[in-house]
Each structure stands twice: as C-alpha cells, then as structure tokens.
Amino acid sequence: MSKSFGETPLPRYGLVGPYRDGWVIDGEGWDINSVVHSPSGAEGEVTVGVDRRTTARPVRSGPRVAIQPEQARKSVATALAVKLPGIGHDVFEVATQIAVDESAWRTCDIELDGQLVSGYQREYENLWIAYFLTPTLIIYVLAPISLRPDEVKLRKLKPSEVMRREDLA
C-alpha cells in the first residue's frame, strides 16, 4: 500500500445502534475501507464504506483534486452493483445505469458524529444505499432494504472497536 506524503489513513465509521459481534472489516486499502455489522435480531449485514474522493492528481507532485460528484455517485453505485446476486461481468454497466437514473435518487439527512449532513439515497432491486460527500471522502451505507435503518446515524470508530473476520472464529 503506497501513500502520498501528508495523507492520513481513512477513518472508519459505523452505524449507531444495536449490532451483534461489533464491527468487522470487510475491505481495506489506502483509498477505500469498509466495515460490516449485523443488526441484533436480524439476518444480514449492513456495510459502511469510506472511499478517498481526492484521487485525481493533475500534476505528479501537486495536491490531489476531488473527483466530480457524478463520478463519486458512480463509485457508490458500483458498491451497490457488486452486491447484486449473479452480477457477473456487467457490474460497471449496471453501476452506470444505477448512477445516472436521477429520478431514483432522493435527498436524505445523514448524521455524522452528531452533525447533520445532506446526502442521497436510493433503492435498487432488494438493496438500499445512502451516501454523502465531503471535500475528501465518499461515505456510504449499503444494506438489504429489509435492514434499512429509520435514521442514518454514523460515528467514527476507534481501532479497538473494529475486528477482522478471522478474529471472530
């Protein structure tokens, strides 16, 4: 994993609420990370992902530049598309269709560490996704529609709160 001078590791966020087994790392890298949690009394997992939005660098030694909101939405739509059963090689085509369907995206409020931010959400097949953008991050919540929370409240997780799957066994 390479990093650029001055960049910090991505934060991890989790939904506020009753979850069994805590938060488990689902994916990690310098530009992405995600954790999953299983709501108490329900089957399935909710994913909270954080992607680095500032990936473009017009000049090699210059600062990174945030990708446009349309590209960020396509990134979020790809996270949803890869969870579709039997998606296969059509994942990016389906993600593009999900992203560009403006009429399906609705605004929503998301609480992050006690602060309300404006985001977007939509349903597709049996999945629901909500996301918002900061100048440097894309933060999203992905779940089966049956596990969609009434309110999206996220908080930054401490390293001690997050486990690896192999540590659960």
C-alpha positions in Angstrom: 0.0 0.0 0.0 1.6 3.2 -1.1 0.6 6.6 0.2 1.4 10.2 -0.6 3.3 12.4 1.8 0.9 14.2 4.2 -2.1 11.9 3.6 -3.7 10.2 6.6 -5.3 6.8 6.8 -9.1 6.7 6.1 -11.4 6.9 9.1 -13.8 4.0 9.8 -17.4 4.8 10.5 -20.2 2.6 11.9 -23.9 2.9 12.3 -25.1 3.8 15.7 -27.4 1.1 17.0 -27.6 -2.4 18.5 -25.4 -4.7 16.5 -24.2 -8.2 17.4 -20.5 -9.0 17.1 -19.5 -5.4 16.7 -18.0 -4.0 13.5 -16.0 -6.3 11.2 -13.5 -5.1 8.5 -15.0 -6.0 5.1 -12.4 -4.3 2.9 -9.4 -2.1 3.4 -6.8 -0.2 1.4 -5.3 3.2 1.2 -8.1 4.7 -0.8 -11.0 2.5 0.5 -12.2 0.8 3.6 -15.5 -0.7 4.7 -16.9 -2.3 7.8 -20.0 -4.5 8.2 -22.2 -5.1 11.1 -25.2 -7.3 11.7 -28.2 -5.8 13.4 -29.3 -7.6 16.5 -32.2 -9.9 15.9 -31.9 -9.8 12.1 -30.2 -11.8 9.4 -27.8 -10.0 7.0 -25.2 -7.3 7.1 -25.0 -3.5 6.8 -21.9 -2.1 5.2 -20.5 1.3 5.9 -17.8 2.3 3.4 -15.4 5.2 3.2 -13.6 6.0 -0.1 -11.0 8.6 -0.7 -12.6 11.2 -3.0 -9.3 13.0 -3.7 -7.8 10.5 -6.1 -7.0 12.7 -9.2 -3.7 14.4 -9.3 -3.2 16.8 -12.3 0.5 17.2 -11.5 2.5 14.4 -10.1 3.9 16.3 -7.1 0.8 18.5 -6.7 -2.2 18.2 -4.4 -4.9 15.7 -5.1 -8.2 17.0 -6.6 -11.6 15.7 -5.7 -13.5 13.7 -8.3 -16.7 15.3 -9.5 -20.0 14.4 -7.7 -21.1 12.4 -10.8 -18.1 10.2 -10.6 -18.5 9.8 -6.8 -22.1 8.6 -7.4 -20.8 6.1 -9.9 -18.4 4.8 -7.3 -21.2 4.4 -4.8 -23.4 2.7 -7.4 -20.6 0.2 -8.1 -20.5 -0.7 -4.4 -24.2 -1.5 -4.7 -23.9 -3.3 -8.0 -21.3 -5.7 -6.8 -23.7 -6.9 -4.1 -26.3 -7.9 -6.6 -26.7 -11.7 -7.0 -25.3 -13.0 -10.2 -24.0 -9.7 -11.4 -21.0 -11.1 -13.3 -19.2 -9.1 -15.9 -22.0 -6.5 -16.2 -21.1 -4.8 -12.9 -19.9 -1.5 -14.4 -22.7 -1.2 -16.9 -25.3 -1.8 -14.2 -23.5 0.6 -11.9 -23.6 3.3 -14.6 -27.3 2.7 -15.1 -27.9 3.0 -11.3 -25.8 6.2 -11.1 -27.4 8.1 -14.0 -31.0 7.4 -13.1 -31.5 10.9 -11.5 -35.2 10.2 -10.8 -34.4 7.3 -8.4 -32.0 9.3 -6.1 -33.6 11.2 -3.3 -32.0 13.6 -0.8 -31.7 12.4 2.8 -30.3 13.6 6.1 -27.3 11.7 7.5 -25.9 12.3 10.9 -22.1 12.1 11.2 -20.6 12.3 14.7 -23.7 14.3 15.8 -23.6 16.7 12.9 -26.4 16.6 10.2 -25.2 16.5 6.6 -27.2 16.3 3.4 -26.8 13.2 1.3 -28.6 11.0 -1.3 -30.3 7.6 -1.2 -32.0 5.1 -3.4 -33.2 1.6 -3.7 -32.3 -0.9 -6.4 -33.8 -4.4 -6.5 -33.6 -5.6 -2.9 -30.8 -3.2 -1.8 -30.7 0.3 -0.4 -27.8 2.8 -0.4 -27.2 6.2 1.1 -24.1 8.4 0.7 -22.7 11.9 1.2 -19.6 13.7 0.1 -17.0 15.6 2.0 -14.3 17.5 0.1 -12.0 14.5 0.5 -14.3 11.5 1.3 -17.2 9.5 0.0 -19.1 7.9 2.9 -21.9 5.4 2.2 -24.2 2.9 3.9 -25.4 -0.1 2.0 -27.9 -2.7 3.2 -30.7 -5.0 2.1 -33.9 -3.0 2.1 -35.1 -5.1 5.0 -32.2 -3.8 7.2 -32.5 -0.2 6.1 -32.3 2.0 9.2 -35.0 4.5 10.0 -32.3 7.1 10.6 -28.8 7.1 9.3 -26.5 8.0 12.2 -22.8 7.3 11.9 -19.9 7.7 14.3 -16.2 7.4 13.9 -15.0 4.0 15.2 -11.9 3.6 17.4 -9.4 1.0 16.2 -10.2 -1.2 19.2 -13.9 -1.4 18.1 -13.2 -3.0 14.8 -12.3 -6.7 14.3 -11.1 -8.8 11.5 -13.3 -11.7 10.3 -10.7 -14.3 11.3 -10.8 -12.9 14.9 -14.5 -13.9 15.1 -13.9 -17.6 14.8 
